Amino acid sequence: MKHNLLFILLVACSFLFSCSQKEEIPFVDGLEDYPTLQKVLSEKDKYEVQILFSSIDRNEHGLPLYEDYTFNLDDQKYFYPASTVKLPVALLALEWLNEQGIDNLDRNTTLLIDSVRPSQIPAYVDFSSEDSLPSIGHYIKKILIVSDNDAYNRLYEVLGLDYINQKLKEKGLTNTVISQRLSFPISPEENRYFNPVKFVDSTGSVILELPERHTETDYFVPSKPQIGKAHYKNDSLIQDPMDFTYKNKFPITDLHGVVQRIIYPMAFPEAERFNITEEQRGFVMKYMSTLPRESDFPKYELPEFYDSYSKFFKFGSSKDSIPDQFRIFNKTGWSYGYLIDGTYFVDFENDVEFFVSAVVYSNEDEILNDDNYEYEEIGLPFFTELGEYLYQMELKRKKVIKPDFENLKNLR
């Protein structure tokens, strides 16, 4: 897949850590062994598939050199990003904490969320935490391990839309729009109100208090996307496409870039990184890769929470345990027929590492909100086969300098 001249050029660009041009993924031999992948790729418009894959080499200092490959990538083509938006919001919550500069205010500080409108719900306890109290850190854990919706909504309520969208724009994520809570059916106007919150210490004394806030800015998807041929609303079938104008947008390139900013922040200009400490980055990476069975607080048990509950690539179609040699740092999304995953994939035993992000749409009847999607038949097999295909390709690829995974192993 690579040749000597390309490798020399990559090494010459090592100071910038990456200087690849995006090329089409070389899907060539052996697709007969991957029937769902072959089917989706051959009907790319029907399945709205987009893929961004980054192979990784290392220079003499161990720094990453990316070579990017794509399939049908189009950041202007809308898809519903579902829970993937939780990842940048979790990172921004840590950045926001750092910006406050207040003693004893950190991710473990108790966070109490109040309500002053009928559309708001308070949160004073969290029985899944060790001390039964909510905090930003505990919400981030729940987001990263099992993609908890309420946890995302609580961070949304602390930060507010102006902060979230402005920060993402500053980091170069200009195609992303955040405008809504998740699994919380309220109007766009109500989504522009944010609950009053306060942080308290162990004695109950207030460290920081924020009143209810509101934004006048109307955040929406500029293309005003309409999806499907019909949709259900309040148990009634509406014979029109579903309007996604006031839903979130998070294209594949931005998702891929956020995962890369976490794993290798130095590959980005300082202004485009998340302003978090190395300790905080380790915390995020640990829980991005934590399997449900590895968590005590929160506690997640079988049969509902199996290893691949939120690990789609290579393992998504199986409920068996994921072997210890693999570690998957990722964020998934799953809604309205769309499945999305942005992943840094590692095999410790065979020195394999790569980034891959993809979306596939599995909704044969083109009706939304009918709970009739082909996740098991198309979506998860697609991710399983794509992950396996890329993994086998990387297993065979020769690398001059092997990666050092000791820091990643220590995150367990």
Order of alpha helices (4+ residues) and beta strands (2+ residues): alpha-beta-alpha-beta-beta-alpha-beta-alpha-alpha-alpha-beta-beta-beta-beta-beta-beta-beta-beta-alpha-alpha-beta-beta-beta-beta-alpha-alpha
